[in-house]
């Protein structure tokens, strides 16, 4: 029996802010929503769900917690231009990078709550 990953849930402080971020910069459509509590975006085969954290965690400083996860999004072309567009919009982005033996151009960024995402473009 195959096991498939279909959804990634991020616990966030401001569902509306992150919904707007991912829609504005990446155009992900919304498939489910409970205003200010829950939203499901459809960036491809998987779903990205944003779930408001419990009350005890809402007042922590913005980057009080750390995450050991990274969300990876692939683009077919135009990674350098997308990175510049994000930088111009005030999104925290790191430099473009490559690794020997890995046919990908990549760069990391952070959403408004500090969740790290990577943009990846395969070499053609």
FIVO-558381 format. One record per residue: residue in three letters; x, y, z of N, C-alpha, C, O, CB in turn; residue number from 1. Coordinates in steps of 0.2 Angstrom, whole numbers, plus 5000, padded with zeros to 4 digits. Last residue first. Glycine has a CB too. Layout:
BEGIN
aa,nxx,nyy,nzz,caxx,cayy,cazz,cxx,cyy,czz,oxx,oyy,ozz,cbxx,cbyy,cbzz,i
ALA,X,Y,Z,X,Y,Z,X,Y,Z,X,Y,Z,X,Y,Z,NUM
...
//
This chain:
BEGIN
aa,nxx,nyy,nzz,caxx,cayy,cazz,cxx,cyy,czz,oxx,oyy,ozz,cbxx,cbyy,cbzz,i
UNK,5092,5117,4912,5089,5115,4906,5094,5112,4901,5092,5109,4896,5085,5120,4902,124
UNK,5092,5115,4929,5096,5117,4923,5092,5114,4917,5090,5108,4917,5103,5114,4924,123
UNK,5077,5119,4939,5082,5114,4936,5085,5117,4930,5083,5121,4926,5078,5107,4934,122
UNK,5076,5129,4952,5075,5129,4945,5080,5124,4942,5086,5125,4943,5076,5136,4942,121
UNK,5068,5133,4968,5073,5129,4964,5071,5129,4957,5065,5128,4955,5073,5122,4967,120
UNK,5067,5142,4983,5065,5142,4976,5070,5138,4972,5076,5139,4973,5064,5149,4973,119
UNK,5062,5138,4999,5067,5138,4994,5064,5138,4987,5059,5135,4986,5072,5132,4995,118
UNK,5058,5146,5015,5056,5142,5009,5062,5143,5004,5066,5147,5004,5050,5146,5005,117
UNK,5056,5147,5032,5061,5147,5026,5058,5143,5021,5055,5137,5021,5068,5143,5029,116
UNK,5046,5157,5041,5047,5151,5038,5051,5151,5032,5050,5155,5028,5040,5148,5037,115
UNK,5045,5170,5046,5051,5167,5047,5052,5160,5044,5057,5157,5045,5053,5168,5054,114
UNK,5033,5176,5044,5034,5174,5050,5040,5170,5051,5041,5167,5056,5028,5169,5052,113
UNK,5034,5181,5030,5033,5186,5035,5034,5183,5042,5035,5187,5047,5027,5189,5035,112
UNK,5046,5169,5024,5040,5172,5023,5039,5177,5029,5044,5177,5033,5034,5167,5024,111
UNK,5062,5170,5016,5058,5169,5022,5051,5172,5021,5051,5178,5019,5062,5172,5028,110
UNK,5072,5160,5005,5069,5166,5007,5065,5164,5014,5065,5159,5016,5065,5169,5002,109
UNK,5085,5153,4994,5081,5153,5000,5078,5160,5002,5081,5165,5000,5085,5150,5006,108
UNK,5088,5147,4978,5089,5152,4983,5084,5151,4988,5078,5149,4987,5088,5159,4980,107
UNK,5096,5138,4965,5092,5138,4971,5093,5145,4974,5098,5148,4974,5093,5133,4975,106
UNK,5098,5128,4951,5099,5134,4954,5094,5135,4959,5088,5134,4958,5099,5140,4948,105
UNK,5103,5111,4949,5098,5115,4951,5101,5122,4953,5107,5123,4956,5094,5113,4957,104
UNK,5110,5098,4948,5109,5102,4942,5103,5107,4944,5097,5107,4940,5107,5098,4936,103
UNK,5124,5094,4957,5117,5095,4958,5114,5100,4953,5116,5106,4953,5115,5098,4965,102
UNK,5137,5094,4956,5134,5088,4955,5126,5088,4956,5123,5083,4955,5137,5083,4959,101
UNK,5140,5108,4967,5143,5103,4962,5139,5097,4962,5137,5094,4967,5150,5102,4964,100
UNK,5126,5119,4969,5130,5114,4972,5133,5109,4967,5129,5107,4962,5127,5110,4978,99
UNK,5122,5136,4970,5122,5130,4966,5127,5125,4970,5131,5127,4974,5125,5130,4959,98
UNK,5112,5150,4973,5117,5146,4974,5116,5140,4970,5111,5138,4967,5117,5144,4982,97
UNK,5108,5168,4976,5107,5162,4972,5113,5157,4973,5118,5159,4975,5107,5164,4964,96
UNK,5106,5174,4993,5109,5173,4987,5107,5167,4983,5105,5162,4986,5116,5174,4987,95
UNK,5090,5176,5001,5097,5174,5001,5099,5174,4994,5095,5174,4989,5098,5168,5005,94
UNK,5077,5188,5006,5080,5182,5001,5087,5182,5002,5091,5187,5003,5078,5184,4994,93
UNK,5063,5194,5013,5070,5192,5014,5072,5187,5010,5069,5181,5010,5071,5191,5022,92
UNK,5054,5206,5003,5055,5199,5005,5062,5197,5007,5066,5199,5003,5052,5194,5000,91
UNK,5052,5218,4997,5054,5218,5004,5054,5211,5007,5055,5210,5013,5049,5222,5008,90
UNK,5050,5218,4983,5044,5219,4987,5046,5218,4995,5041,5218,4999,5040,5213,4985,89
UNK,5063,5216,4979,5060,5223,4978,5054,5224,4982,5052,5229,4983,5059,5224,4971,88
UNK,5064,5202,4982,5068,5207,4985,5065,5214,4985,5065,5218,4990,5075,5207,4982,87
UNK,5055,5198,4972,5053,5197,4979,5058,5202,4983,5055,5205,4988,5055,5190,4981,86
UNK,5061,5201,4960,5055,5204,4962,5053,5203,4969,5050,5208,4972,5049,5200,4957,85
UNK,5073,5194,4962,5073,5201,4962,5067,5204,4963,5066,5209,4967,5076,5203,4955,84
UNK,5067,5181,4961,5071,5183,4967,5071,5190,4967,5070,5193,4972,5078,5180,4967,83
UNK,5062,5181,4948,5058,5181,4953,5061,5183,4960,5058,5186,4964,5055,5173,4954,82
UNK,5074,5182,4940,5070,5188,4940,5065,5187,4946,5063,5192,4949,5066,5187,4933,81
UNK,5080,5170,4943,5084,5176,4945,5079,5182,4945,5079,5186,4950,5089,5177,4940,80
UNK,5070,5161,4938,5072,5161,4945,5075,5167,4947,5073,5170,4952,5076,5155,4947,79
UNK,5065,5158,4925,5065,5164,4928,5066,5165,4935,5064,5170,4939,5058,5167,4927,78
UNK,5057,5142,4925,5062,5147,4922,5061,5153,4926,5056,5154,4930,5061,5148,4915,77
UNK,5050,5133,4933,5052,5131,4927,5058,5135,4924,5062,5133,4921,5047,5130,4922,76
UNK,5052,5131,4951,5050,5135,4945,5053,5133,4939,5058,5130,4939,5052,5143,4946,75
UNK,5046,5124,4966,5050,5123,4959,5047,5128,4954,5041,5129,4954,5050,5116,4957,74
UNK,5049,5126,4983,5044,5127,4977,5049,5127,4971,5054,5130,4971,5041,5134,4978,73
UNK,5050,5119,4999,5053,5120,4992,5048,5120,4987,5044,5116,4986,5058,5114,4991,72
UNK,5052,5123,5015,5047,5122,5010,5050,5123,5004,5053,5129,5003,5040,5126,5011,71
UNK,5060,5117,5029,5061,5121,5023,5055,5119,5018,5055,5113,5016,5068,5121,5020,70
UNK,5063,5115,5047,5060,5113,5040,5061,5119,5035,5062,5124,5037,5052,5112,5041,69
UNK,5065,5118,5059,5070,5114,5056,5067,5111,5049,5070,5106,5047,5072,5108,5060,68
UNK,5063,5134,5067,5060,5129,5063,5066,5125,5060,5071,5127,5057,5055,5131,5057,67
UNK,5062,5142,5082,5065,5141,5076,5062,5135,5073,5059,5131,5076,5073,5139,5078,66
UNK,5054,5156,5090,5055,5149,5089,5059,5148,5083,5059,5152,5078,5048,5145,5088,65
UNK,5053,5170,5090,5055,5167,5096,5056,5159,5095,5060,5156,5099,5050,5168,5101,64
UNK,5051,5180,5080,5055,5174,5078,5058,5171,5085,5064,5169,5085,5062,5177,5074,63
UNK,5041,5188,5087,5040,5186,5080,5045,5180,5078,5042,5175,5076,5042,5191,5076,62
UNK,5038,5183,5104,5041,5187,5099,5041,5184,5092,5041,5178,5092,5048,5189,5101,61
UNK,5021,5176,5108,5029,5176,5108,5032,5181,5103,5028,5182,5098,5031,5168,5106,60
UNK,5008,5176,5107,5011,5183,5110,5019,5182,5110,5022,5187,5112,5008,5184,5116,59
UNK,5003,5164,5103,5002,5170,5099,5006,5176,5101,5007,5180,5097,4995,5171,5099,58
UNK,5004,5153,5111,5010,5154,5107,5009,5161,5103,5014,5163,5099,5011,5149,5102,57
UNK,4992,5151,5118,4998,5152,5122,5004,5154,5118,5009,5156,5120,4999,5145,5125,56
UNK,4982,5149,5107,4983,5156,5111,4989,5156,5115,4992,5162,5115,4977,5156,5116,55
UNK,4989,5140,5094,4985,5140,5100,4987,5147,5103,4992,5150,5102,4987,5135,5104,54
UNK,4990,5146,5077,4993,5143,5083,4988,5144,5089,4984,5148,5089,5000,5145,5084,53
UNK,4981,5143,5062,4982,5148,5068,4985,5144,5074,4981,5139,5076,4976,5152,5069,52
UNK,4987,5135,5048,4983,5134,5054,4985,5139,5060,4991,5139,5062,4983,5127,5057,51
UNK,4988,5133,5032,4990,5137,5037,4985,5137,5043,4979,5139,5041,4991,5145,5034,50
UNK,4994,5120,5020,4989,5123,5025,4992,5127,5030,4997,5126,5033,4985,5117,5028,49
UNK,4996,5116,5005,5000,5120,5010,4994,5123,5014,4991,5127,5012,5005,5125,5007,48
UNK,4995,5101,4996,4992,5107,4999,4997,5110,5004,5000,5106,5008,4985,5105,5001,47
UNK,5003,5094,4981,5002,5095,4988,4998,5101,4990,4998,5106,4986,5008,5094,4992,46
UNK,5004,5098,4967,5001,5091,4969,4999,5091,4976,4994,5088,4978,5006,5086,4968,45
UNK,5002,5115,4970,5004,5110,4965,5001,5103,4967,4995,5104,4969,5012,5109,4965,44
UNK,4998,5124,4980,5004,5126,4976,5006,5121,4970,5010,5122,4967,5010,5127,4980,43
UNK,4984,5128,4986,4986,5123,4982,4992,5125,4977,4991,5127,4972,4980,5121,4978,42
UNK,4980,5131,5004,4983,5134,4997,4985,5128,4993,4987,5122,4996,4989,5139,4998,41
UNK,4969,5133,5016,4973,5128,5012,4974,5131,5005,4970,5133,5002,4969,5122,5012,40
UNK,4968,5141,5032,4967,5141,5025,4971,5136,5022,4977,5134,5024,4970,5149,5023,39
UNK,4961,5146,5047,4963,5141,5043,4963,5142,5036,4958,5145,5034,4959,5134,5045,38
UNK,4958,5158,5054,4960,5152,5058,4963,5147,5054,4968,5143,5056,4953,5149,5061,37
UNK,4954,5169,5047,4959,5170,5052,4960,5164,5056,4964,5165,5061,4956,5176,5057,36
UNK,4941,5160,5040,4944,5166,5041,4948,5167,5047,4945,5166,5053,4939,5172,5040,35
UNK,4944,5146,5033,4940,5148,5039,4944,5154,5041,4949,5154,5044,4940,5143,5045,34
UNK,4945,5138,5018,4946,5144,5022,4941,5144,5028,4935,5144,5026,4947,5150,5018,33
UNK,4952,5130,5003,4948,5130,5009,4949,5136,5014,4955,5138,5013,4949,5123,5014,32
UNK,4959,5134,4992,4954,5128,4991,4950,5127,4997,4944,5125,4997,4958,5122,4990,31
UNK,4967,5147,4984,4964,5145,4990,4959,5139,4989,4955,5140,4984,4961,5150,4994,30
UNK,4982,5146,4973,4974,5147,4974,4972,5144,4981,4975,5140,4984,4970,5143,4969,29
UNK,4996,5156,4973,4993,5150,4975,4986,5151,4976,4984,5155,4980,4997,5147,4981,28
UNK,5005,5166,4968,4999,5165,4965,4995,5158,4967,4991,5156,4963,5000,5165,4958,27
UNK,5017,5171,4974,5017,5165,4971,5010,5163,4967,5010,5158,4963,5019,5159,4975,26
UNK,5014,5183,4980,5021,5182,4977,5021,5176,4973,5025,5175,4969,5026,5182,4982,25
UNK,5000,5183,4984,5003,5189,4981,5009,5187,4977,5010,5189,4971,5005,5194,4986,24
UNK,4999,5171,4991,4995,5172,4985,4998,5178,4981,4998,5177,4975,4988,5174,4987,23
UNK,5008,5172,5001,5009,5166,4996,5004,5167,4990,5006,5165,4985,5007,5160,5000,22
UNK,5003,5183,5008,5010,5183,5005,5011,5178,5000,5013,5179,4995,5015,5181,5011,21
UNK,4990,5180,5011,4991,5186,5007,4998,5185,5004,4999,5186,4998,4990,5192,5010,20
UNK,4993,5170,5020,4989,5169,5015,4990,5174,5009,4991,5172,5003,4981,5168,5016,19
UNK,5000,5177,5030,5003,5172,5026,4999,5170,5020,5002,5169,5015,5005,5166,5030,18
UNK,4989,5186,5035,4996,5188,5032,4999,5183,5028,5002,5185,5022,5000,5191,5038,17
UNK,4980,5176,5039,4978,5181,5034,4984,5184,5031,4985,5185,5024,4974,5187,5036,16
UNK,4986,5170,5050,4984,5166,5044,4983,5171,5038,4985,5169,5033,4978,5162,5046,15
UNK,4998,5173,5060,4993,5177,5057,4991,5174,5050,4995,5175,5045,4996,5184,5055,14
UNK,5005,5162,5066,5002,5167,5071,4996,5171,5067,4991,5173,5070,5007,5172,5074,13
UNK,5004,5145,5062,5006,5152,5061,5002,5157,5065,4997,5155,5068,5005,5154,5053,12
UNK,5009,5129,5057,5006,5133,5063,5009,5140,5063,5015,5141,5063,5007,5129,5070,11
UNK,5007,5122,5042,5011,5126,5046,5007,5130,5051,5002,5132,5049,5015,5132,5041,10
UNK,5005,5106,5035,5002,5111,5039,5007,5115,5043,5012,5112,5046,4997,5108,5044,9
UNK,5005,5099,5019,5009,5101,5024,5006,5107,5028,5003,5111,5025,5016,5104,5021,8
UNK,4998,5085,5011,4997,5091,5014,5002,5093,5019,5004,5088,5023,4990,5092,5017,7
UNK,5001,5072,5006,4996,5076,5002,4995,5084,5005,4993,5088,5001,4989,5073,5002,6
UNK,5011,5059,5003,5011,5065,5007,5006,5070,5003,5008,5071,4997,5018,5068,5008,5
UNK,5006,5042,5003,5007,5048,4999,5007,5054,5004,5002,5054,5008,5002,5049,4993,4
UNK,5010,5025,5003,5008,5031,5007,5010,5037,5003,5016,5038,5001,5012,5030,5014,3
UNK,5004,5010,4995,5008,5016,4995,5005,5022,5000,4999,5022,5001,5008,5019,4988,2
UNK,5004,4994,5000,5000,5000,5000,5004,5006,5000,5008,5007,5005,4995,5000,5006,1
//
